[in-house]
Amino acid sequence: MKMPQHGREWSEVKADMVARGGGDAAWRDGRTAVYVFNAGEDVSSVQHEAYGMYMAENGLGPLAFPSLAQMEKEVIAMGLELLHGPEGATGAMTSGGTDSITMAIKTARDYARANGRPREGANIVLAQSAHLAFDKAAHLMDIEIRRVPLKTDGSYEADPVAMGEAVDDATIMMVGSAPSFPHGIIDPIAALGDVAAKKNVWLHVDACVGGYFAPFARMNGVPVPPFDFEVPQVHSMSADLHKYGYCAKGASTVLFRSEALYEYMPFDMAGWSGAPMKTPTLAGTRPGGAISAAWAVMNTLGVEGYREKQDLVCKTRERIEEGVKQLGFEILGNPMLGLVAFRHPEHHAFAIYGEIYRRGWFTSVTKEPPSLHLMLSPKHAEVVDAYLADLKASVEAVAAGKAGAKVEARYS
C-alpha cells in the first residue's frame, strides 16, 4: 500500500477500520479467552476516557507533566500495598510484562556485578513453566537460562530442591511464578525463598498474571499461599495492570523490595551532546494515557470493585472445571485464580482445539502436557454454558474422527 496522495474523510477511514476488524477474534461477546481481559463496559469506558485525557502527554518528562509522575507514584504505591511491599519498597510502570521482566533482570544483573559476581557467564534459574519473556530478556543481555523440570507429583509446581541444585556462583536470579502462564499454578514461593536465602541469590516473582488478582482472591477466602514481598527473600516482582488489573494496554509494574535495589534499574547518561537524561525503564517516550488510565481504573474500582470482579472470575473457573470434568477432562494441578488448563485422556487437546476454534472460540493451548488453556475474565460468566456445549460437541467430533490436523501441526 502507498500513502494516498490526498487524504480521505475520517468517516470513510473509520468505516474501513471497522470492516477490517470484522474477522478478528470476537472478544466483546466473551468468545475469546486469551489476549483480552474483558471486565465489562463500565471499566472499558473508564479506560477510553482516561487514556484520551492524557494521550498526548509523555511520561518521559516528569518536570513537564508532574500529573503523570504523581499518578504513576500512586499506582506503584497501591500495588505495593496489595503485595506486602515493606517500608521503602518502590518501583515503576512499564509497557507490559516483558518490559517488567527485562528491567528486573537488568537490575539483578547490575546488582550482582556491584556485589562481586562475575561480569561474564551470568545465569538465571527458573522452572520449565516460567514465561518465555525471561529467555527473551536473557538473550538480549547474553545471560544463560537454566530451565529446571517441574515437580513430578502432578502439582505442576516449580521444584525448589532441583532449582537450588542448578544454582552456582554465577547465578544472578531465581524465578518463581504466581501463577505460571501454561498451567495457572502458583509456585511454592516460600520454599523458593528458603533456597534463595541459602544460596544468597536474588528471587524474582513473576506475578504478571496474578499480581492484581491473587490479593483480592485471598480477601475473598481463596487459600492463596505466600507469594509476594511477604516472603522475605523476594527482591522483585512483575505484575501486569493490563491483565487482571483491567487497565488499558500497555501497563505493567516492576516492583522492588527497597530503593537500594531499585537504584540499579534506571539508565542515566549525560555524556552526549543533548541534555542529561535518566529513564527508569526500557522505553524513552512513555504513553501518558497508559499511566492515567491505570490510575483511573484502580481508583474507580477500588478494593471492593476488584474483589467483586475477581470473585466472579474464580466462580466462573470453578464452573468451567466442573463442566469439563463431566466431559472427561483432567484439570492440571490446583489452579486458584483465573487461569485453568485441562486435558482429555483419550483425545489430543490440539485436535479438540481445532474443533472449538471452528465453532468460533479463540482460546489457547498448553504444549507440556498437550491441554486446553483458558484465561478467564468477568465477561466469561455469561458464556460458560455456551462454551461447554461447544466443547462437548468438539470432543464428540474428534471422537468421530474429525481432528483439527492443522492446529495440531502448528503447536507440535
C-alpha positions, 0 to 999 in steps of 0.5 A: 500500500502507498500513502494516498496522495490526498487524504480521505474523510475520517468517516470513510477511514473509520468505516474501513477500520471497522470492516477490517476488524470484522474477522478478528477474534470476537472478544466483546461477546466473551468468545475469546479467552486469551489476549483480552481481559474483558471486565465489562463496559463500565471499566472499558469506558473508564479506560477510553476516557482516561487514556484520551485525557492524557494521550498526548502527554509523555511520561518521559518528562516528569518536570513537564507533566508532574500529573503523570509522575504523581499518578504513576507514584500512586499506582506503584504505591497501591500495588505495593500495598496489595503485595506486602511491599515493606517500608521503602519498597518502590518501583515503576510502570512499564509497557507490559510484562516483558518490559517488567521482566527485562528491567528486573533482570537488568537490575539483578544483573547490575546488582550482582556485578556491584556485589562481586559476581562475575561480569561474564557467564551470568545465569538465571534459574527458573522452572520449565513453566516460567514465561518465555519473556525471561529467555527473551530478556536473557538473550538480549543481555547474553545471560544463560537460562537454566530451565529446571523440570517441574515437580513430578507429583502432578502439582505442576509446581516449580521444584525448589530442591532441583532449582537450588541444585542448578544454582552456582556462583554465577547465578544472578536470579531465581524465578518463581511464578504466581501463577505460571502462564501454561498451567495457572499454578502458583509456585511454592514461593516460600520454599523458593525463598528458603533456597534463595536465602541459602544460596544468597541469590536474588528471587524474582516473582513473576506475578504478571498474571496474578499480581492484581488478582491473587490479593483480592482472591485471598480477601475473598477466602481463596487459600492463596499461599505466600507469594509476594514481598511477604516472603522475605527473600523476594527482591522483585516482582512483575505484575501486569495492570493490563491483565487482571488489573483491567487497565488499558494496554500497555501497563505493567509494574516492576516492583522492588523490595527497597530503593537500594535495589531499585537504584540499579534499574534506571539508565542515566547518561549525560555524556552526549551532546543533548541534555542529561537524561535518566529513564527508569525503564526500557522505553524513552517516550512513555504513553501518558494515557497508559499511566492515567488510565491505570490510575483511573481504573484502580481508583474507580474500582477500588478494593471492593470493585476488584474483589467483586470482579475477581470473585466472579472470575474464580466462580466462573473457573470453578464452573468451567472445571466442573463442566469439563470434568463431566466431559472427561477432562483432567484439570492440571494441578490446583489452579486458584485464580483465573487461569485453568488448563485441562486435558482429555485422556483419550483425545489430543487437546490440539485436535479438540482445539481445532474443533472449538476454534471452528465453532468460533472460540479463540482460546489457547493451548498448553504444549507440556502436557498437550491441554486446553488453556483458558484465561478467564475474565468477568465477561466469561460468566455469561458464556460458560454454558455456551462454551461447554456445549461447544466443547462437548460437541468438539470432543464428540467430533474428534471422537468421530474422527474429525481432528483439527490436523492443522492446529495440531501441526502448528503447536507440535 
